[in-house]
Amino acid sequence: MGKLHTPEIERLVKAVLKLETEDECFSFFEDICTIKEIQDMSQRLHVAEMLDQNRSYTDISKETGASTATISRVNKCLNYGSDGYRRVLDKLNAKETE
């Protein structure tokens, strides 16, 4: 069992999966996270999208404001991680083409 598989984190994941609308998600994340935490997570997703488009670290940093360390970490997760970014990017891309 990994570090993320604690009863508390499993409960959090189940709670997120219960959310049904964007408004519910906005409300929940606004309550559970700081604005900075939400901004950081959205920045990482944007970085992942740009990496997936084969954009350069320089372009990504300029457009998102992310540090090269953040970009490198996201890139490592895209290439060697748990496929979380890949699954989300694929689902987002599939929704956009519908």
FIKOLMAR-284176 format. One record per residue (C-alpha): residue number from 1; residue in three letters; x, y, z. Coordinates in Angstrom, 2 decimals, always signed. Example, Ala and Ser with C-alpha at 12.3 -4.5 7.8 and 13.67 -1.06 7.14 Angstrom:
@num: 1; residu: ala; u: +12.30; v: -4.50; w: +7.80
@num: 2; residu: ser; u: +13.67; v: -1.06; w: +7.14
This chain:
@num: 1; residu: met; u: +0.00; v: +0.00; w: +0.00
@num: 2; residu: gly; u: +1.48; v: +3.34; w: -1.07
@num: 3; residu: lys; u: +1.75; v: +6.52; w: +0.97
@num: 4; residu: leu; u: -1.40; v: +7.87; w: -0.64
@num: 5; residu: his; u: -3.53; v: +4.91; w: +0.34
@num: 6; residu: thr; u: -4.45; v: +5.98; w: +3.84
@num: 7; residu: pro; u: -8.04; v: +5.86; w: +5.03
@num: 8; residu: glu; u: -8.17; v: +9.66; w: +5.13
@num: 9; residu: ile; u: -6.93; v: +10.10; w: +1.56
@num: 10; residu: glu; u: -9.16; v: +7.30; w: +0.30
@num: 11; residu: arg; u: -12.10; v: +9.16; w: +1.90
@num: 12; residu: leu; u: -11.03; v: +12.38; w: +0.14
@num: 13; residu: val; u: -10.86; v: +10.61; w: -3.23
@num: 14; residu: lys; u: -14.31; v: +9.12; w: -2.67
@num: 15; residu: ala; u: -15.64; v: +12.57; w: -1.76
@num: 16; residu: val; u: -14.27; v: +14.07; w: -5.00
@num: 17; residu: leu; u: -15.85; v: +11.26; w: -7.01
@num: 18; residu: lys; u: -19.24; v: +12.11; w: -5.46
@num: 19; residu: leu; u: -19.17; v: +15.64; w: -6.92
@num: 20; residu: glu; u: -21.51; v: +15.88; w: -9.89
@num: 21; residu: thr; u: -21.30; v: +19.43; w: -11.25
@num: 22; residu: glu; u: -18.65; v: +22.06; w: -11.89
@num: 23; residu: asp; u: -20.31; v: +24.28; w: -9.27
@num: 24; residu: glu; u: -20.02; v: +21.50; w: -6.68
@num: 25; residu: cys; u: -16.34; v: +21.09; w: -7.59
@num: 26; residu: phe; u: -15.65; v: +24.81; w: -7.38
@num: 27; residu: ser; u: -17.34; v: +25.02; w: -3.97
@num: 28; residu: phe; u: -15.56; v: +21.97; w: -2.58
@num: 29; residu: phe; u: -12.10; v: +22.95; w: -3.80
@num: 30; residu: glu; u: -12.58; v: +26.53; w: -2.65
@num: 31; residu: asp; u: -13.40; v: +25.25; w: +0.83
@num: 32; residu: ile; u: -10.76; v: +22.51; w: +1.09
@num: 33; residu: cys; u: -7.82; v: +24.24; w: -0.63
@num: 34; residu: thr; u: -6.27; v: +27.67; w: -0.53
@num: 35; residu: ile; u: -6.54; v: +29.75; w: -3.69
@num: 36; residu: lys; u: -2.78; v: +29.30; w: -4.17
@num: 37; residu: glu; u: -3.10; v: +25.50; w: -3.96
@num: 38; residu: ile; u: -5.84; v: +25.50; w: -6.59
@num: 39; residu: gln; u: -3.79; v: +27.83; w: -8.81
@num: 40; residu: asp; u: -0.73; v: +25.58; w: -8.42
@num: 41; residu: met; u: -2.69; v: +22.46; w: -9.36
@num: 42; residu: ser; u: -4.25; v: +24.15; w: -12.39
@num: 43; residu: gln; u: -0.81; v: +25.41; w: -13.43
@num: 44; residu: arg; u: +0.59; v: +21.86; w: -13.29
@num: 45; residu: leu; u: -2.25; v: +20.61; w: -15.47
@num: 46; residu: his; u: -1.59; v: +23.40; w: -17.97
@num: 47; residu: val; u: +2.11; v: +22.46; w: -17.95
@num: 48; residu: ala; u: +1.19; v: +18.82; w: -18.59
@num: 49; residu: glu; u: -1.00; v: +19.84; w: -21.54
@num: 50; residu: met; u: +1.81; v: +21.90; w: -23.02
@num: 51; residu: leu; u: +4.37; v: +19.13; w: -22.50
@num: 52; residu: asp; u: +1.97; v: +16.76; w: -24.23
@num: 53; residu: gln; u: +2.03; v: +19.16; w: -27.19
@num: 54; residu: asn; u: +5.85; v: +18.94; w: -27.20
@num: 55; residu: arg; u: +6.26; v: +22.57; w: -26.22
@num: 56; residu: ser; u: +9.67; v: +23.66; w: -24.92
@num: 57; residu: tyr; u: +10.39; v: +24.32; w: -21.25
@num: 58; residu: thr; u: +11.11; v: +27.95; w: -22.17
@num: 59; residu: asp; u: +7.72; v: +28.41; w: -23.86
@num: 60; residu: ile; u: +5.94; v: +26.66; w: -21.00
@num: 61; residu: ser; u: +7.67; v: +28.76; w: -18.36
@num: 62; residu: lys; u: +6.88; v: +31.99; w: -20.21
@num: 63; residu: glu; u: +3.22; v: +31.12; w: -20.74
@num: 64; residu: thr; u: +2.44; v: +29.56; w: -17.36
@num: 65; residu: gly; u: +4.97; v: +31.18; w: -15.03
@num: 66; residu: ala; u: +5.99; v: +27.71; w: -13.85
@num: 67; residu: ser; u: +9.58; v: +27.17; w: -12.79
@num: 68; residu: thr; u: +11.75; v: +24.73; w: -14.71
@num: 69; residu: ala; u: +11.72; v: +22.55; w: -11.57
@num: 70; residu: thr; u: +7.92; v: +22.34; w: -11.71
@num: 71; residu: ile; u: +7.97; v: +21.66; w: -15.44
@num: 72; residu: ser; u: +10.59; v: +18.95; w: -14.94
@num: 73; residu: arg; u: +8.56; v: +17.33; w: -12.16
@num: 74; residu: val; u: +5.40; v: +17.30; w: -14.28
@num: 75; residu: asn; u: +7.38; v: +15.89; w: -17.21
@num: 76; residu: lys; u: +8.76; v: +13.13; w: -14.98
@num: 77; residu: cys; u: +5.23; v: +12.27; w: -13.87
@num: 78; residu: leu; u: +4.01; v: +12.22; w: -17.48
@num: 79; residu: asn; u: +6.79; v: +9.86; w: -18.50
@num: 80; residu: tyr; u: +7.34; v: +7.72; w: -15.41
@num: 81; residu: gly; u: +4.43; v: +8.39; w: -13.06
@num: 82; residu: ser; u: +1.19; v: +6.61; w: -12.28
@num: 83; residu: asp; u: -0.48; v: +7.72; w: -15.54
@num: 84; residu: gly; u: -2.72; v: +10.17; w: -13.67
@num: 85; residu: tyr; u: -1.90; v: +13.08; w: -15.97
@num: 86; residu: arg; u: -2.18; v: +10.84; w: -19.05
@num: 87; residu: arg; u: -5.65; v: +9.61; w: -18.07
@num: 88; residu: val; u: -6.91; v: +13.13; w: -17.38
@num: 89; residu: leu; u: -5.39; v: +14.58; w: -20.56
@num: 90; residu: asp; u: -6.88; v: +11.77; w: -22.65
@num: 91; residu: lys; u: -10.31; v: +12.29; w: -21.06
@num: 92; residu: leu; u: -10.14; v: +16.06; w: -21.55
@num: 93; residu: asn; u: -9.10; v: +15.61; w: -25.18
@num: 94; residu: ala; u: -11.89; v: +13.08; w: -25.78
@num: 95; residu: lys; u: -14.48; v: +15.50; w: -24.35
@num: 96; residu: glu; u: -13.23; v: +18.31; w: -26.61
@num: 97; residu: thr; u: -13.59; v: +16.18; w: -29.73
@num: 98; residu: glu; u: -17.17; v: +15.09; w: -28.94
